[in-house]
Amino acid sequence: MDISLVKRYLRIDFDDDDELLELIASAARDYIIGAVGSYNEKDPLMLLLLCCLTQEMYDKRSYTVTAGIKRSHSVCGMVLQLQTKYDGADVNDSAGE
């Protein structure tokens, strides 16, 4: 995953949080694999979902954890579309690893 794409999406033009963004993007990728069953870095919708999840995790950092963290309707819709598109298909892209 090219962190520069995530930074452009988040409109971040400094390097101070690069390590944190890489960690969050990696967690977002794992979330997608768990929700969809695979990850394809060449799929534009999957890349957009990765950016959206990274933004949610980056923006909502907190020292306290609240129960019932909800995902946006857009994120839920993208997950559902990708689940349907990749239903059981093995499309893991090793380029992101």
KAPE-V131080 format. One record per residue. D_FIRST is the distance of its C-alpha to the first C-alpha in whole Angstrom. Layout:
D_FIRST + D_FIRST
This chain:
0 + 4 + 6 + 9 + 8 + 9 + 12 + 13 + 13 + 15 + 17 + 16 + 18 + 18 + 16 + 18 + 16 + 12 + 13 + 14 + 11 + 8 + 11 + 12 + 8 + 8 + 12 + 11 + 9 + 12 + 15 + 14 + 14 + 17 + 18 + 18 + 18 + 15 + 11 + 11 + 8 + 10 + 12 + 13 + 14 + 12 + 9 + 12 + 13 + 10 + 11 + 14 + 14 + 12 + 15 + 18 + 17 + 16 + 20 + 22 + 21 + 25 + 27 + 29 + 27 + 29 + 30 + 29 + 25 + 25 + 22 + 23 + 24 + 22 + 19 + 22 + 22 + 19 + 19 + 22 + 21 + 18 + 21 + 23 + 21 + 20 + 23 + 23 + 21 + 19 + 16 + 13 + 11 + 10 + 8 + 5 + 8
